């Protein structure tokens, strides 16, 4: 049944009760919906950034201007003995995989044999290769080391990989990198006797002008610096928790340019301390994505990792997120 009703003081109106509401009242619901839509669109980039930067198993995070400024000059991606995510450490295969990944830097171990030759190996890896728990590089001659199969405990494709002379390793990679960290291992039978000179001689023969030297004990890099004052050297930060002792440990050598620190002791306070004393922080050994992202936010100079491709992926993702947030990187 079609009804009519009269407006106060006048003509009947048919059916549509809201048709004569004022125009602004009829538009109010539409305006509210439009405002909600605009708000959702404004939030979408933030949600997208949180998803992109969160990654599997990690807490979502947003990017800040500070983070994006640091990504303009990201840390060196420093492959730990090459790309050792698959290949045996400090082997030709590991070095080539790292170069294929276009890393900026490699850390190469340097140990001295019983007959005084420097080879690219860590005692820990030597023990795995030989199956001898307490063997050290200094227990074996170069010829004995050369007989070893460095890839024996890895997939078949790496069988037959050999331990390289340090000089050969440096020649192979130095021209393709910004930085090489020569991590000198001090051990029997000669300890530090003549070791600094041996390291300097090898670096010079290999033409490794971009070689940085550090060691567990400060005396070795100091000896290298005495022989070559222009050589970049570093020292290892002690695991100090007391603020005063931590600062004393950090600044104990004014003439050294680099401080090596385990990732667990690196924070923003330490980075600011480094900046005040004109030093760079190189941190190791970082293999987890969440830790990589945290160090990118903090702004260290170099990150040593067994997974260089993964670290490069994190840097790439952070750059993309910064672009999407409107920051120029």
Secondary structure as UniProt FT lines:
FT   STRAND          4..6
FT   TURN            8..9
FT   STRAND          12..14
FT   HELIX           17..20
FT   HELIX           23..54
FT   TURN            56..57
FT   HELIX           65..71
FT   TURN            72..73
FT   STRAND          76..80
FT   TURN            84..86
FT   TURN            89..90
FT   HELIX           92..100
FT   TURN            101..102
FT   STRAND          105..112
FT   TURN            114..115
FT   STRAND          118..119
FT   HELIX           123..130
FT   TURN            133..134
FT   HELIX           137..139
FT   HELIX           142..146
FT   TURN            150..153
FT   HELIX           156..158
FT   TURN            159..160
FT   HELIX           166..173
FT   HELIX           174..176
FT   STRAND          179..184
FT   TURN            188..194
FT   HELIX           195..205
FT   TURN            206..207
FT   TURN            209..210
FT   STRAND          211..215
FT   HELIX           218..227
FT   TURN            229..230
FT   STRAND          233..236
FT   HELIX           243..250
FT   TURN            254..255
FT   STRAND          258..262
FT   HELIX           263..265
FT   HELIX           268..276
FT   TURN            277..278
FT   STRAND          280..284
FT   HELIX           289..298
FT   STRAND          302..305
FT   HELIX           308..324
FT   TURN            325..326
//
